[in-house]
Amino acid sequence: MPKIAPGSHASKTYHQFASYYEAVFARFFRDRIHHAIRSLNIPANAQVLEVGVGTGLSLPAYPAHAEVTGIDLSAKMLAHAQDKIDENGWSHIHLREMDAQNLDFADAQFDYVFAFHVVSVVPDHDRMIGEILRVAKPDAIIVIINHFRSKRRWVSKFTDALDPVTRRLGWRTTLGLEDIVSSHPLEVQRVYKSSPASLFTVVQAGKQAVQGSLLNGDGDGRTDRPLTQQAR
Ligand SMILES: C[S@@+](CC[C@H](N)C(=O)[O-])C[C@H]1O[C@@H](n2cnc3c(N)ncnc32)[C@H](O)[C@@H]1O
């Protein structure tokens, strides 16, 4: 696959600040990521893909009995992840430089696909979700962690106002969970926050489309109930 010049893509910011990324974000992101992965009890020999793996904050949480592939567009972010792999001798984890919007994998290849703090970063999230669904097996579990626009007006007004600033930093604050769920055959199984005040939502989904919506509440996914109960 041809390499993409770092300056020409949306991960430019992360590429430039790869060395500082963990100093800034690890304390906010790591626990939530690790909990999301560990709570799944990933079985032996499962094929796992993480898109936008970055510096590899997630990597310690993957069980050694799974086969894990991490991709990212930034070679510098990946270099930090590779250091972790080398230091820990994690032979079950492999990294590739790749665009999440154009995955170089066969259809239906992965049992688990993770996308942590990346959906609002890529230029075309619809294309990325489409690719995730393509490479996921029919019974795969997909887990997305992202900031989604709140349906609480005072919160969304605040985060919308921040959007011009965060765009310069490399992510958008205006994407709603319903924007994703309504345009893709995702069967949302669980939506939760790691803490009530968290700006980030954890979404666990399968590949089938569902009737109705999980998003009849405040849009923040502030409940951990299954879809059928929450929609009542
Ligand atoms: C906010 S960081 C999240 C990194 C990691 N998932 C975490 O939670 O710490 C976003 C990551 O997405 C990567 N990225 C941006 N655009 C991408 C694309 N089109 N394909 C793959 N990765 C991309 C960036 O290089 C960066 O590593």
PDBQT file of the ligand as one rigid body, heavy atoms in Angstrom, charges set to zero:
ROOT
HETATM    1  C1  LIG A 301      -7.386  11.140  19.310  1.00  0.00    +0.000 C 
HETATM    2  S1  LIG A 301      -6.218  10.027  18.613  1.00  0.00    +0.000 S 
HETATM    3  C2  LIG A 301      -6.797   8.506  19.369  1.00  0.00    +0.000 C 
HETATM    4  C3  LIG A 301      -5.710   7.473  19.465  1.00  0.00    +0.000 C 
HETATM    5  C4  LIG A 301      -6.102   6.236  20.277  1.00  0.00    +0.000 C 
HETATM    6  N1  LIG A 301      -7.218   5.527  19.671  1.00  0.00    +0.000 N 
HETATM    7  C5  LIG A 301      -6.439   6.637  21.683  1.00  0.00    +0.000 C 
HETATM    8  O1  LIG A 301      -7.608   6.568  22.070  1.00  0.00    +0.000 OA
HETATM    9  O2  LIG A 301      -5.534   7.049  22.409  1.00  0.00    +0.000 OA
HETATM   10  C6  LIG A 301      -6.764   9.850  16.941  1.00  0.00    +0.000 C 
HETATM   11  C7  LIG A 301      -5.893   8.924  16.120  1.00  0.00    +0.000 C 
HETATM   12  O3  LIG A 301      -6.512   8.737  14.844  1.00  0.00    +0.000 OA
HETATM   13  C8  LIG A 301      -5.486   8.715  13.864  1.00  0.00    +0.000 C 
HETATM   14  N2  LIG A 301      -6.085   9.003  12.559  1.00  0.00    +0.000 N 
HETATM   15  C9  LIG A 301      -6.540  10.182  12.083  1.00  0.00    +0.000 A 
HETATM   16  N3  LIG A 301      -7.039  10.016  10.840  1.00  0.00    +0.000 NA
HETATM   17  C10 LIG A 301      -6.878   8.723  10.530  1.00  0.00    +0.000 A 
HETATM   18  C11 LIG A 301      -7.214   7.924   9.402  1.00  0.00    +0.000 A 
HETATM   19  N4  LIG A 301      -7.797   8.466   8.323  1.00  0.00    +0.000 N 
HETATM   20  N5  LIG A 301      -6.914   6.619   9.424  1.00  0.00    +0.000 NA
HETATM   21  C12 LIG A 301      -6.330   6.049  10.506  1.00  0.00    +0.000 A 
HETATM   22  N6  LIG A 301      -6.014   6.732  11.612  1.00  0.00    +0.000 NA
HETATM   23  C13 LIG A 301      -6.276   8.062  11.629  1.00  0.00    +0.000 A 
HETATM   24  C14 LIG A 301      -4.498   9.761  14.342  1.00  0.00    +0.000 C 
HETATM   25  O4  LIG A 301      -3.232   9.610  13.720  1.00  0.00    +0.000 OA
HETATM   26  C15 LIG A 301      -4.486   9.462  15.842  1.00  0.00    +0.000 C 
HETATM   27  O5  LIG A 301      -3.538   8.483  16.155  1.00  0.00    +0.000 OA
ENDROOT
TORSDOF 0
